[in-house]
Amino acid sequence: MGNPEKRAAAEAQREAKRERQAREFKPVPTWYKAIMFGLMIVGLLWIVTYYIAAMVGVGLPIPGINNWNIMIGFGLALVGFIMMMGWRD
């Protein structure tokens, strides 16, 4: 159907592009993963701490802001989950 030379040239271009992309791929550094998982864990612990402290009547982790503590915990965890989109192994 098509010119065999054009097909061979197109295949060579595709192969060169694949090789270039393979060389450009680099996994994320260890510190990125540590921060990502750390934020998710800290967010979860923030929320758990707030709920346990509320059961016993203590104003932890930040007294006086009440339910905004939940938003802070979810925000921290959300940043960790958003970082997962950039995780390459």
SEFIZA-3560 file (N, C-alpha, C; in Angstrom, 3 decimals):
REM SEFIZA-3560
<numar><xx>0.818</xx><yy>-1.178</yy><zz>0.000</zz><atom>N</atom></numar>
<numar><xx>0.000</xx><yy>0.000</yy><zz>0.000</zz><atom>CA</atom></numar>
<numar><xx>0.865</xx><yy>1.246</yy><zz>0.000</zz><atom>C</atom></numar>
<numar><xx>1.707</xx><yy>1.417</yy><zz>1.063</zz><atom>N</atom></numar>
<numar><xx>2.550</xx><yy>2.598</yy><zz>1.167</zz><atom>CA</atom></numar>
<numar><xx>3.965</xx><yy>2.285</yy><zz>0.722</zz><atom>C</atom></numar>
<numar><xx>4.724</xx><yy>3.296</yy><zz>0.649</zz><atom>N</atom></numar>
<numar><xx>6.113</xx><yy>3.152</yy><zz>0.264</zz><atom>CA</atom></numar>
<numar><xx>6.871</xx><yy>2.459</yy><zz>1.396</zz><atom>C</atom></numar>
<numar><xx>7.577</xx><yy>1.348</yy><zz>1.109</zz><atom>N</atom></numar>
<numar><xx>8.292</xx><yy>0.632</yy><zz>2.170</zz><atom>CA</atom></numar>
<numar><xx>9.395</xx><yy>1.482</yy><zz>2.806</zz><atom>C</atom></numar>
<numar><xx>9.981</xx><yy>2.366</yy><zz>2.037</zz><atom>N</atom></numar>
<numar><xx>11.040</xx><yy>3.216</yy><zz>2.584</zz><atom>CA</atom></numar>
<numar><xx>10.472</xx><yy>4.207</yy><zz>3.600</zz><atom>C</atom></numar>
<numar><xx>9.274</xx><yy>4.726</yy><zz>3.303</zz><atom>N</atom></numar>
<numar><xx>8.643</xx><yy>5.659</yy><zz>4.241</zz><atom>CA</atom></numar>
<numar><xx>8.265</xx><yy>4.946</yy><zz>5.531</zz><atom>C</atom></numar>
<numar><xx>7.757</xx><yy>3.717</yy><zz>5.383</zz><atom>N</atom></numar>
<numar><xx>7.394</xx><yy>2.946</yy><zz>6.567</zz><atom>CA</atom></numar>
<numar><xx>8.622</xx><yy>2.634</yy><zz>7.415</zz><atom>C</atom></numar>
<numar><xx>9.716</xx><yy>2.283</yy><zz>6.768</zz><atom>N</atom></numar>
<numar><xx>10.950</xx><yy>1.990</yy><zz>7.502</zz><atom>CA</atom></numar>
<numar><xx>11.471</xx><yy>3.243</yy><zz>8.201</zz><atom>C</atom></numar>
<numar><xx>11.389</xx><yy>4.397</yy><zz>7.545</zz><atom>N</atom></numar>
<numar><xx>11.844</xx><yy>5.650</yy><zz>8.154</zz><atom>CA</atom></numar>
<numar><xx>10.951</xx><yy>6.015</yy><zz>9.341</zz><atom>C</atom></numar>
<numar><xx>9.638</xx><yy>5.824</yy><zz>9.203</zz><atom>N</atom></numar>
<numar><xx>8.716</xx><yy>6.124</yy><zz>10.294</zz><atom>CA</atom></numar>
<numar><xx>8.970</xx><yy>5.195</yy><zz>11.480</zz><atom>C</atom></numar>
<numar><xx>9.230</xx><yy>3.926</yy><zz>11.209</zz><atom>N</atom></numar>
<numar><xx>9.525</xx><yy>2.973</yy><zz>12.281</zz><atom>CA</atom></numar>
<numar><xx>10.837</xx><yy>3.339</yy><zz>12.974</zz><atom>C</atom></numar>
<numar><xx>11.815</xx><yy>3.777</yy><zz>12.213</zz><atom>N</atom></numar>
<numar><xx>13.090</xx><yy>4.194</yy><zz>12.808</zz><atom>CA</atom></numar>
<numar><xx>12.892</xx><yy>5.417</yy><zz>13.700</zz><atom>C</atom></numar>
<numar><xx>12.036</xx><yy>6.342</yy><zz>13.284</zz><atom>N</atom></numar>
<numar><xx>11.750</xx><yy>7.512</yy><zz>14.113</zz><atom>CA</atom></numar>
<numar><xx>11.054</xx><yy>7.115</yy><zz>15.408</zz><atom>C</atom></numar>
<numar><xx>10.086</xx><yy>6.203</yy><zz>15.300</zz><atom>N</atom></numar>
<numar><xx>9.384</xx><yy>5.739</yy><zz>16.499</zz><atom>CA</atom></numar>
<numar><xx>10.344</xx><yy>5.043</yy><zz>17.464</zz><atom>C</atom></numar>
<numar><xx>11.240</xx><yy>4.231</yy><zz>16.925</zz><atom>N</atom></numar>
<numar><xx>12.216</xx><yy>3.525</yy><zz>17.759</zz><atom>CA</atom></numar>
<numar><xx>13.172</xx><yy>4.508</yy><zz>18.436</zz><atom>C</atom></numar>
<numar><xx>13.608</xx><yy>5.526</yy><zz>17.699</zz><atom>N</atom></numar>
<numar><xx>14.491</xx><yy>6.548</yy><zz>18.279</zz><atom>CA</atom></numar>
<numar><xx>13.771</xx><yy>7.314</yy><zz>19.385</zz><atom>C</atom></numar>
<numar><xx>12.485</xx><yy>7.601</yy><zz>19.181</zz><atom>N</atom></numar>
<numar><xx>11.705</xx><yy>8.302</yy><zz>20.198</zz><atom>CA</atom></numar>
<numar><xx>11.571</xx><yy>7.442</yy><zz>21.446</zz><atom>C</atom></numar>
<numar><xx>11.312</xx><yy>6.133</yy><zz>21.286</zz><atom>N</atom></numar>
<numar><xx>11.201</xx><yy>5.232</yy><zz>22.435</zz><atom>CA</atom></numar>
<numar><xx>12.514</xx><yy>5.169</yy><zz>23.216</zz><atom>C</atom></numar>
<numar><xx>13.633</xx><yy>5.089</yy><zz>22.502</zz><atom>N</atom></numar>
<numar><xx>14.936</xx><yy>5.038</yy><zz>23.163</zz><atom>CA</atom></numar>
<numar><xx>15.224</xx><yy>6.335</yy><zz>23.909</zz><atom>C</atom></numar>
<numar><xx>14.879</xx><yy>7.476</yy><zz>23.319</zz><atom>N</atom></numar>
<numar><xx>15.092</xx><yy>8.773</yy><zz>23.962</zz><atom>CA</atom></numar>
<numar><xx>14.241</xx><yy>8.875</yy><zz>25.234</zz><atom>C</atom></numar>
<numar><xx>12.992</xx><yy>8.420</yy><zz>25.170</zz><atom>N</atom></numar>
<numar><xx>12.123</xx><yy>8.460</yy><zz>26.341</zz><atom>CA</atom></numar>
<numar><xx>12.634</xx><yy>7.517</yy><zz>27.426</zz><atom>C</atom></numar>
<numar><xx>13.174</xx><yy>6.373</yy><zz>27.033</zz><atom>N</atom></numar>
<numar><xx>13.706</xx><yy>5.429</yy><zz>28.016</zz><atom>CA</atom></numar>
<numar><xx>14.915</xx><yy>6.026</yy><zz>28.732</zz><atom>C</atom></numar>
<numar><xx>15.747</xx><yy>6.776</yy><zz>28.024</zz><atom>N</atom></numar>
<numar><xx>16.904</xx><yy>7.419</yy><zz>28.647</zz><atom>CA</atom></numar>
<numar><xx>16.472</xx><yy>8.562</yy><zz>29.558</zz><atom>C</atom></numar>
<numar><xx>15.381</xx><yy>9.263</yy><zz>29.205</zz><atom>N</atom></numar>
<numar><xx>14.917</xx><yy>10.405</yy><zz>29.982</zz><atom>CA</atom></numar>
<numar><xx>14.202</xx><yy>9.980</yy><zz>31.263</zz><atom>C</atom></numar>
<numar><xx>13.681</xx><yy>8.752</yy><zz>31.331</zz><atom>N</atom></numar>
<numar><xx>12.938</xx><yy>8.270</yy><zz>32.499</zz><atom>CA</atom></numar>
<numar><xx>13.893</xx><yy>8.096</yy><zz>33.662</zz><atom>C</atom></numar>
<numar><xx>13.568</xx><yy>8.738</yy><zz>34.771</zz><atom>N</atom></numar>
<numar><xx>14.349</xx><yy>8.585</yy><zz>35.986</zz><atom>CA</atom></numar>
<numar><xx>13.384</xx><yy>8.409</yy><zz>37.145</zz><atom>C</atom></numar>
<numar><xx>13.636</xx><yy>7.419</yy><zz>37.992</zz><atom>N</atom></numar>
<numar><xx>12.760</xx><yy>7.257</yy><zz>39.158</zz><atom>CA</atom></numar>
<numar><xx>12.922</xx><yy>8.419</yy><zz>40.128</zz><atom>C</atom></numar>
<numar><xx>11.922</xx><yy>8.635</yy><zz>40.954</zz><atom>N</atom></numar>
<numar><xx>11.978</xx><yy>9.739</yy><zz>41.913</zz><atom>CA</atom></numar>
<numar><xx>12.978</xx><yy>9.407</yy><zz>43.014</zz><atom>C</atom></numar>
<numar><xx>13.592</xx><yy>10.427</yy><zz>43.602</zz><atom>N</atom></numar>
<numar><xx>14.550</xx><yy>10.166</yy><zz>44.687</zz><atom>CA</atom></numar>
<numar><xx>13.858</xx><yy>9.662</yy><zz>45.955</zz><atom>C</atom></numar>
<numar><xx>14.644</xx><yy>9.114</yy><zz>46.828</zz><atom>N</atom></numar>
<numar><xx>14.119</xx><yy>8.539</yy><zz>48.068</zz><atom>CA</atom></numar>
<numar><xx>13.438</xx><yy>9.586</yy><zz>48.938</zz><atom>C</atom></numar>
<numar><xx>13.985</xx><yy>10.805</yy><zz>48.951</zz><atom>N</atom></numar>
<numar><xx>13.394</xx><yy>11.841</yy><zz>49.806</zz><atom>CA</atom></numar>
<numar><xx>11.971</xx><yy>12.179</yy><zz>49.361</zz><atom>C</atom></numar>
<numar><xx>11.689</xx><yy>12.083</yy><zz>48.055</zz><atom>N</atom></numar>
<numar><xx>10.341</xx><yy>12.367</yy><zz>47.552</zz><atom>CA</atom></numar>
<numar><xx>9.345</xx><yy>11.363</yy><zz>48.132</zz><atom>C</atom></numar>
<numar><xx>9.714</xx><yy>10.096</yy><zz>48.110</zz><atom>N</atom></numar>
<numar><xx>8.831</xx><yy>9.059</yy><zz>48.643</zz><atom>CA</atom></numar>
<numar><xx>8.656</xx><yy>9.215</yy><zz>50.149</zz><atom>C</atom></numar>
<numar><xx>9.736</xx><yy>9.576</yy><zz>50.846</zz><atom>N</atom></numar>
<numar><xx>9.650</xx><yy>9.750</yy><zz>52.295</zz><atom>CA</atom></numar>
<numar><xx>8.706</xx><yy>10.897</yy><zz>52.649</zz><atom>C</atom></numar>
<numar><xx>8.795</xx><yy>12.003</yy><zz>51.926</zz><atom>N</atom></numar>
<numar><xx>7.905</xx><yy>13.140</yy><zz>52.184</zz><atom>CA</atom></numar>
<numar><xx>6.470</xx><yy>12.783</yy><zz>51.834</zz><atom>C</atom></numar>
<numar><xx>6.279</xx><yy>12.092</yy><zz>50.711</zz><atom>N</atom></numar>
<numar><xx>4.943</xx><yy>11.719</yy><zz>50.269</zz><atom>CA</atom></numar>
<numar><xx>4.248</xx><yy>10.839</yy><zz>51.322</zz><atom>C</atom></numar>
<numar><xx>4.909</xx><yy>9.751</yy><zz>51.711</zz><atom>N</atom></numar>
<numar><xx>4.308</xx><yy>8.864</yy><zz>52.709</zz><atom>CA</atom></numar>
<numar><xx>4.218</xx><yy>9.547</yy><zz>54.068</zz><atom>C</atom></numar>
<numar><xx>5.199</xx><yy>10.372</yy><zz>54.394</zz><atom>N</atom></numar>
<numar><xx>5.180</xx><yy>11.099</yy><zz>55.652</zz><atom>CA</atom></numar>
<numar><xx>3.982</xx><yy>12.010</yy><zz>55.766</zz><atom>C</atom></numar>
<numar><xx>3.665</xx><yy>12.737</yy><zz>54.701</zz><atom>N</atom></numar>
<numar><xx>2.504</xx><yy>13.629</yy><zz>54.724</zz><atom>CA</atom></numar>
<numar><xx>1.204</xx><yy>12.848</yy><zz>54.897</zz><atom>C</atom></numar>
<numar><xx>1.098</xx><yy>11.716</yy><zz>54.215</zz><atom>N</atom></numar>
<numar><xx>-0.118</xx><yy>10.914</yy><zz>54.360</zz><atom>CA</atom></numar>
<numar><xx>-0.258</xx><yy>10.387</yy><zz>55.789</zz><atom>C</atom></numar>
<numar><xx>0.842</xx><yy>9.938</yy><zz>56.376</zz><atom>N</atom></numar>
<numar><xx>0.793</xx><yy>9.396</yy><zz>57.732</zz><atom>CA</atom></numar>
<numar><xx>0.533</xx><yy>10.504</yy><zz>58.749</zz><atom>C</atom></numar>
<numar><xx>1.201</xx><yy>11.646</yy><zz>58.588</zz><atom>N</atom></numar>
<numar><xx>0.987</xx><yy>12.759</yy><zz>59.526</zz><atom>CA</atom></numar>
<numar><xx>-0.459</xx><yy>13.245</yy><zz>59.450</zz><atom>C</atom></numar>
<numar><xx>-1.020</xx><yy>13.333</yy><zz>58.248</zz><atom>N</atom></numar>
<numar><xx>-2.422</xx><yy>13.735</yy><zz>58.110</zz><atom>CA</atom></numar>
<numar><xx>-3.355</xx><yy>12.778</yy><zz>58.823</zz><atom>C</atom></numar>
<numar><xx>-3.110</xx><yy>11.476</yy><zz>58.648</zz><atom>N</atom></numar>
<numar><xx>-3.936</xx><yy>10.476</yy><zz>59.320</zz><atom>CA</atom></numar>
<numar><xx>-3.786</xx><yy>10.581</yy><zz>60.833</zz><atom>C</atom></numar>
<numar><xx>-2.559</xx><yy>10.704</yy><zz>61.315</zz><atom>N</atom></numar>
<numar><xx>-2.335</xx><yy>10.822</yy><zz>62.760</zz><atom>CA</atom></numar>
<numar><xx>-2.951</xx><yy>12.099</yy><zz>63.322</zz><atom>C</atom></numar>
<numar><xx>-2.944</xx><yy>13.170</yy><zz>62.535</zz><atom>N</atom></numar>
<numar><xx>-3.547</xx><yy>14.438</yy><zz>62.980</zz><atom>CA</atom></numar>
<numar><xx>-5.043</xx><yy>14.232</yy><zz>63.237</zz><atom>C</atom></numar>
<numar><xx>-5.706</xx><yy>13.579</yy><zz>62.285</zz><atom>N</atom></numar>
<numar><xx>-7.151</xx><yy>13.347</yy><zz>62.415</zz><atom>CA</atom></numar>
<numar><xx>-7.445</xx><yy>12.401</yy><zz>63.583</zz><atom>C</atom></numar>
<numar><xx>-6.679</xx><yy>11.329</yy><zz>63.700</zz><atom>N</atom></numar>
<numar><xx>-6.892</xx><yy>10.371</yy><zz>64.791</zz><atom>CA</atom></numar>
<numar><xx>-6.658</xx><yy>11.045</yy><zz>66.137</zz><atom>C</atom></numar>
<numar><xx>-5.597</xx><yy>11.853</yy><zz>66.223</zz><atom>N</atom></numar>
<numar><xx>-5.319</xx><yy>12.571</yy><zz>67.468</zz><atom>CA</atom></numar>
<numar><xx>-6.466</xx><yy>13.499</yy><zz>67.840</zz><atom>C</atom></numar>
<numar><xx>-6.991</xx><yy>14.199</yy><zz>66.840</zz><atom>N</atom></numar>
<numar><xx>-8.107</xx><yy>15.108</yy><zz>67.113</zz><atom>CA</atom></numar>
<numar><xx>-9.314</xx><yy>14.346</yy><zz>67.652</zz><atom>C</atom></numar>
<numar><xx>-9.666</xx><yy>13.238</yy><zz>67.012</zz><atom>N</atom></numar>
<numar><xx>-10.839</xx><yy>12.486</yy><zz>67.455</zz><atom>CA</atom></numar>
<numar><xx>-10.656</xx><yy>11.888</yy><zz>68.845</zz><atom>C</atom></numar>
<numar><xx>-9.489</xx><yy>11.330</yy><zz>69.109</zz><atom>N</atom></numar>
<numar><xx>-9.251</xx><yy>10.745</yy><zz>70.439</zz><atom>CA</atom></numar>
<numar><xx>-9.248</xx><yy>11.839</yy><zz>71.499</zz><atom>C</atom></numar>
<numar><xx>-8.606</xx><yy>12.971</yy><zz>71.217</zz><atom>N</atom></numar>
<numar><xx>-8.576</xx><yy>14.074</yy><zz>72.171</zz><atom>CA</atom></numar>
<numar><xx>-9.975</xx><yy>14.647</yy><zz>72.397</zz><atom>C</atom></numar>
<numar><xx>-10.809</xx><yy>14.681</yy><zz>71.356</zz><atom>N</atom></numar>
<numar><xx>-12.172</xx><yy>15.194</yy><zz>71.505</zz><atom>CA</atom></numar>
<numar><xx>-13.002</xx><yy>14.275</yy><zz>72.402</zz><atom>C</atom></numar>
<numar><xx>-12.718</xx><yy>12.970</yy><zz>72.369</zz><atom>N</atom></numar>
<numar><xx>-13.469</xx><yy>12.035</yy><zz>73.214</zz><atom>CA</atom></numar>
<numar><xx>-13.174</xx><yy>12.249</yy><zz>74.691</zz><atom>C</atom></numar>
<numar><xx>-11.944</xx><yy>12.644</yy><zz>75.003</zz><atom>N</atom></numar>
<numar><xx>-11.589</xx><yy>12.837</yy><zz>76.407</zz><atom>CA</atom></numar>
<numar><xx>-11.677</xx><yy>14.298</yy><zz>76.838</zz><atom>C</atom></numar>
<numar><xx>-12.055</xx><yy>15.177</yy><zz>75.913</zz><atom>N</atom></numar>
<numar><xx>-12.274</xx><yy>16.573</yy><zz>76.243</zz><atom>CA</atom></numar>
<numar><xx>-11.038</xx><yy>17.452</yy><zz>76.211</zz><atom>C</atom></numar>
<numar><xx>-10.019</xx><yy>17.055</yy><zz>75.503</zz><atom>N</atom></numar>
<numar><xx>-8.787</xx><yy>17.837</yy><zz>75.387</zz><atom>CA</atom></numar>
<numar><xx>-8.764</xx><yy>18.478</yy><zz>73.997</zz><atom>C</atom></numar>
<numar><xx>-8.266</xx><yy>19.691</yy><zz>73.884</zz><atom>N</atom></numar>
<numar><xx>-8.272</xx><yy>20.396</yy><zz>72.602</zz><atom>CA</atom></numar>
<numar><xx>-7.019</xx><yy>20.192</yy><zz>71.783</zz><atom>C</atom></numar>
<numar><xx>-6.669</xx><yy>18.972</yy><zz>71.480</zz><atom>N</atom></numar>
<numar><xx>-5.482</xx><yy>18.698</yy><zz>70.652</zz><atom>CA</atom></numar>
<numar><xx>-5.891</xx><yy>18.444</yy><zz>69.218</zz><atom>C</atom></numar>
<numar><xx>-5.069</xx><yy>18.530</yy><zz>68.258</zz><atom>N</atom></numar>
<numar><xx>-3.682</xx><yy>18.979</yy><zz>68.212</zz><atom>CA</atom></numar>
<numar><xx>-3.543</xx><yy>20.502</yy><zz>68.294</zz><atom>C</atom></numar>
<numar><xx>-4.470</xx><yy>21.291</yy><zz>67.753</zz><atom>N</atom></numar>
<numar><xx>-4.427</xx><yy>22.748</yy><zz>67.916</zz><atom>CA</atom></numar>
<numar><xx>-5.700</xx><yy>23.155</yy><zz>68.645</zz><atom>C</atom></numar>
<numar><xx>-5.554</xx><yy>23.604</yy><zz>69.891</zz><atom>N</atom></numar>
<numar><xx>-6.765</xx><yy>23.970</yy><zz>70.638</zz><atom>CA</atom></numar>
<numar><xx>-7.423</xx><yy>25.230</yy><zz>70.073</zz><atom>C</atom></numar>
<numar><xx>-8.714</xx><yy>25.264</yy><zz>70.137</zz><atom>N</atom></numar>
<numar><xx>-9.443</xx><yy>26.472</yy><zz>69.763</zz><atom>CA</atom></numar>
<numar><xx>-9.943</xx><yy>26.515</yy><zz>68.331</zz><atom>C</atom></numar>
<numar><xx>-9.433</xx><yy>25.638</yy><zz>67.466</zz><atom>N</atom></numar>
<numar><xx>-9.927</xx><yy>25.683</yy><zz>66.079</zz><atom>CA</atom></numar>
<numar><xx>-10.914</xx><yy>24.556</yy><zz>65.805</zz><atom>C</atom></numar>
<numar><xx>-11.126</xx><yy>23.736</yy><zz>66.786</zz><atom>N</atom></numar>
<numar><xx>-12.135</xx><yy>22.671</yy><zz>66.753</zz><atom>CA</atom></numar>
<numar><xx>-12.073</xx><yy>21.837</yy><zz>65.482</zz><atom>C</atom></numar>
<numar><xx>-13.153</xx><yy>21.814</yy><zz>64.693</zz><atom>N</atom></numar>
<numar><xx>-13.227</xx><yy>20.911</yy><zz>63.534</zz><atom>CA</atom></numar>
<numar><xx>-12.284</xx><yy>21.275</yy><zz>62.393</zz><atom>C</atom></numar>
<numar><xx>-11.663</xx><yy>22.437</yy><zz>62.443</zz><atom>N</atom></numar>
<numar><xx>-10.677</xx><yy>22.769</yy><zz>61.415</zz><atom>CA</atom></numar>
<numar><xx>-9.465</xx><yy>21.849</yy><zz>61.511</zz><atom>C</atom></numar>
<numar><xx>-9.279</xx><yy>21.204</yy><zz>62.647</zz><atom>N</atom></numar>
<numar><xx>-8.217</xx><yy>20.213</yy><zz>62.772</zz><atom>CA</atom></numar>
<numar><xx>-8.412</xx><yy>19.075</yy><zz>61.764</zz><atom>C</atom></numar>
<numar><xx>-9.654</xx><yy>18.726</yy><zz>61.510</zz><atom>N</atom></numar>
<numar><xx>-9.935</xx><yy>17.680</yy><zz>60.526</zz><atom>CA</atom></numar>
<numar><xx>-9.505</xx><yy>18.144</yy><zz>59.133</zz><atom>C</atom></numar>
<numar><xx>-9.797</xx><yy>19.402</yy><zz>58.811</zz><atom>N</atom></numar>
<numar><xx>-9.410</xx><yy>19.935</yy><zz>57.498</zz><atom>CA</atom></numar>
<numar><xx>-7.887</xx><yy>19.977</yy><zz>57.342</zz><atom>C</atom></numar>
<numar><xx>-7.185</xx><yy>20.311</yy><zz>58.405</zz><atom>N</atom></numar>
<numar><xx>-5.720</xx><yy>20.323</yy><zz>58.345</zz><atom>CA</atom></numar>
<numar><xx>-5.198</xx><yy>18.909</yy><zz>58.082</zz><atom>C</atom></numar>
<numar><xx>-5.741</xx><yy>17.938</yy><zz>58.797</zz><atom>N</atom></numar>
<numar><xx>-5.327</xx><yy>16.540</yy><zz>58.597</zz><atom>CA</atom></numar>
<numar><xx>-5.612</xx><yy>16.062</yy><zz>57.184</zz><atom>C</atom></numar>
<numar><xx>-6.815</xx><yy>16.360</yy><zz>56.676</zz><atom>N</atom></numar>
<numar><xx>-7.135</xx><yy>15.964</yy><zz>55.301</zz><atom>CA</atom></numar>
<numar><xx>-6.260</xx><yy>16.697</yy><zz>54.294</zz><atom>C</atom></numar>
<numar><xx>-5.961</xx><yy>17.949</yy><zz>54.567</zz><atom>N</atom></numar>
<numar><xx>-5.092</xx><yy>18.714</yy><zz>53.660</zz><atom>CA</atom></numar>
<numar><xx>-3.700</xx><yy>18.113</yy><zz>53.569</zz><atom>C</atom></numar>
<numar><xx>-3.138</xx><yy>17.746</yy><zz>54.721</zz><atom>N</atom></numar>
<numar><xx>-1.814</xx><yy>17.114</yy><zz>54.713</zz><atom>CA</atom></numar>
<numar><xx>-1.837</xx><yy>15.796</yy><zz>53.941</zz><atom>C</atom></numar>
<numar><xx>-2.834</xx><yy>14.974</yy><zz>54.217</zz><atom>N</atom></numar>
<numar><xx>-2.940</xx><yy>13.692</yy><zz>53.520</zz><atom>CA</atom></numar>
<numar><xx>-3.181</xx><yy>13.899</yy><zz>52.026</zz><atom>C</atom></numar>
<numar><xx>-3.966</xx><yy>14.905</yy><zz>51.675</zz><atom>N</atom></numar>
<numar><xx>-4.259</xx><yy>15.173</yy><zz>50.269</zz><atom>CA</atom></numar>
<numar><xx>-2.993</xx><yy>15.569</yy><zz>49.504</zz><atom>C</atom></numar>
<numar><xx>-2.146</xx><yy>16.365</yy><zz>50.126</zz><atom>N</atom></numar>
<numar><xx>-0.893</xx><yy>16.736</yy><zz>49.468</zz><atom>CA</atom></numar>
<numar><xx>-0.059</xx><yy>15.484</yy><zz>49.209</zz><atom>C</atom></numar>
<numar><xx>-0.024</xx><yy>14.568</yy><zz>50.161</zz><atom>N</atom></numar>
<numar><xx>0.691</xx><yy>13.302</yy><zz>49.955</zz><atom>CA</atom></numar>
<numar><xx>0.101</xx><yy>12.491</yy><zz>48.816</zz><atom>C</atom></numar>
<numar><xx>-1.239</xx><yy>12.435</yy><zz>48.732</zz><atom>N</atom></numar>
<numar><xx>-1.877</xx><yy>11.690</yy><zz>47.644</zz><atom>CA</atom></numar>
<numar><xx>-1.632</xx><yy>12.361</yy><zz>46.295</zz><atom>C</atom></numar>
<numar><xx>-1.611</xx><yy>13.676</yy><zz>46.263</zz><atom>N</atom></numar>
<numar><xx>-1.325</xx><yy>14.375</yy><zz>45.006</zz><atom>CA</atom></numar>
<numar><xx>0.111</xx><yy>14.101</yy><zz>44.569</zz><atom>C</atom></numar>
<numar><xx>1.008</xx><yy>14.006</yy><zz>45.532</zz><atom>N</atom></numar>
<numar><xx>2.405</xx><yy>13.694</yy><zz>45.201</zz><atom>CA</atom></numar>
<numar><xx>2.531</xx><yy>12.299</yy><zz>44.577</zz><atom>C</atom></numar>
<numar><xx>1.595</xx><yy>11.406</yy><zz>44.868</zz><atom>N</atom></numar>
<numar><xx>1.650</xx><yy>10.066</yy><zz>44.294</zz><atom>CA</atom></numar>
<numar><xx>1.564</xx><yy>10.080</yy><zz>42.773</zz><atom>C</atom></numar>
<numar><xx>0.935</xx><yy>11.121</yy><zz>42.221</zz><atom>N</atom></numar>
<numar><xx>0.840</xx><yy>11.196</yy><zz>40.756</zz><atom>CA</atom></numar>
<numar><xx>2.210</xx><yy>11.383</yy><zz>40.104</zz><atom>C</atom></numar>
<numar><xx>3.166</xx><yy>11.919</yy><zz>40.833</zz><atom>N</atom></numar>
<numar><xx>4.497</xx><yy>12.117</yy><zz>40.280</zz><atom>CA</atom></numar>
<numar><xx>5.465</xx><yy>11.006</yy><zz>40.627</zz><atom>C</atom></numar>
<numar><xx>4.988</xx><yy>9.966</yy><zz>41.290</zz><atom>N</atom></numar>
<numar><xx>5.851</xx><yy>8.884</yy><zz>41.738</zz><atom>CA</atom></numar>
<numar><xx>6.168</xx><yy>7.944</yy><zz>40.581</zz><atom>C</atom></numar>
<numar><xx>7.443</xx><yy>7.818</yy><zz>40.286</zz><atom>N</atom></numar>
<numar><xx>7.911</xx><yy>6.870</yy><zz>39.262</zz><atom>CA</atom></numar>
<numar><xx>8.922</xx><yy>5.957</yy><zz>39.924</zz><atom>C</atom></numar>
<numar><xx>8.804</xx><yy>4.673</yy><zz>39.690</zz><atom>N</atom></numar>
<numar><xx>9.719</xx><yy>3.730</yy><zz>40.307</zz><atom>CA</atom></numar>
<numar><xx>10.560</xx><yy>3.037</yy><zz>39.285</zz><atom>C</atom></numar>
//
